[in-house]
Each structure stands twice: as C-alpha cells, then as structure tokens.
C-alpha cells in the first residue's frame, strides 16, 4: 500500500465523503433560496455524482509496482453488485423525472382581482 491509511481506508474515501457533505449543505442552502437559484441543486448533485463516479471507476494506480506477489482475491458478488447499481440508477432517474411534473410544474392559479 503506497498511501497512508486511516481506519483502513485511503484519502479518496474521505474526499468523496467530504464532497457529498458539502453538496448536501449547499443543497440545503439553495433549497431555501427563491427563484431560479433553487434549480442550481440539480447541476450541483450531478457534478458531485460525476466526480464520485470518476474517483470510483478510475482510481489512481500506485506509482511503484509491488515486488511481492499478492494473493488474488476474486469478487464472487461482481454481477450482483452491478445489478444493484443498475437498479439504484433506474430508481434515481425515475425519481428525478417524477420531480418535474409533481414539483416544478405545479399549477399556480390566479387570484381574482376583486370579489363582487
């Protein structure tokens, strides 16, 4: 292991956690805003999701190869993990598309100018 480990995990896990905590805080602040600022939550979450996926799927390789032959660990739950990821992605996309008609496109009815 080339990097320093804290609690058995590397710095990338802490970066991802810190980024999502910041995204959550900024989303809560933006949700209280009025007007089009509230829609800034969507690109913020998509940016955090993109950075997370890049960090997860393209980890930084160690600069020096390990001279010791390590035992090969086979992931037997590989297919199940990707099925779970696909189901979670479909649920996320469905909830994002349901947000449009149920929250953003709510009808705003005009009030009468005066009652007779």
N, C-alpha and C positions, 0 to 999 in steps of 0.2 A: 504494500500500500504506500503510494507516494505522498498523499496528502495527510494532513492532521485529521484525526477522527475525534469527534466529541459525541459521547453517548452512542458510539458505534456507527454514526453516520457522518458523511462528509459535509463540506461547506455548501454544496449545491442544494441539499435539503433545507438548510437554514435560509438560503437565498429565496427558494421557492416559497417557504412559509412566510418570510418577511414580506415578499412581494404580494402575496394574497391577503395578508393582514392589512397592508397599505391600500390594496384595491378595495377591500371591504370598508375601510374607514372613509376613503374618498367616495365610494358609492353611497354611503350613508349621508355624507355631507351634501353630495349632489342631489340626493333624493329629496332633500329639504328645500332645494332651490326652486325658483319659479321659472316658467317658460321653457325655452329650448335647452337650457342648461341641464335639465333633468335627463334629456336624451343622450348626454355625454357618458352615461353609465355604460351603455351598450359597447361603444368602442373601447372603453377602459377595460371592461371584462374580457372582450375579445383580444386585446393586446396582452393582458395577463395570461390568458389561455394559450396564445401563440408562443409567448416566451416560455411558459411551462412545458409545452409540447416540444419545443426546440431543446430545452435543457434535459428533458427525459429521454428523447429519442436520439439525440446526438451528444452523448456525454464526452467530455474531454478525455482523451486517451492518455495514459501515463507516458511520460517522455522517455523513460528508460525501461526497456523490457526486463521483466523479472527473470533472473537467471535460474531460479528454482522452478522445476516442473510442478505445477499445481494440479490437484485432482480436478477433474472435470465434473461440474455439477450440472445435471440435466433437469430442466424445468418440465416436470410432468404435467403441470397445470397451465401450460402455454396456451392451448386452444381455449380453455375455459376463461382465462384472463382476457383474451381478446373478444370473446363473446360478451363478457361482462362489460368491457369497454364499448363495444358496439351498442349494446342495449342502453347504457348510460348516455351515450352520444345521441341516440334516437330520442330518448326521453328529454334530454336538454334541448334539442332542436324543436321538438313538438311543443314544449313549454314556451320557448322563445316565440314561435309562430302563434301560439294562443294568446300571448301577451298583446299582440297587435289588435285583434278585434275586441278583446274584453277589457283592455285598459286604455290604450291610446286612442281608440276610435269610439269612445263612449259618446252618445249624442248629448249635445248641450242645447237645451230648449230655451227659446227666447221668452222673456218675461213680458207680459202686457205692459204698455206704457202707462195706462191708467184704467181703472175699473169704472164702469158707468153705473 
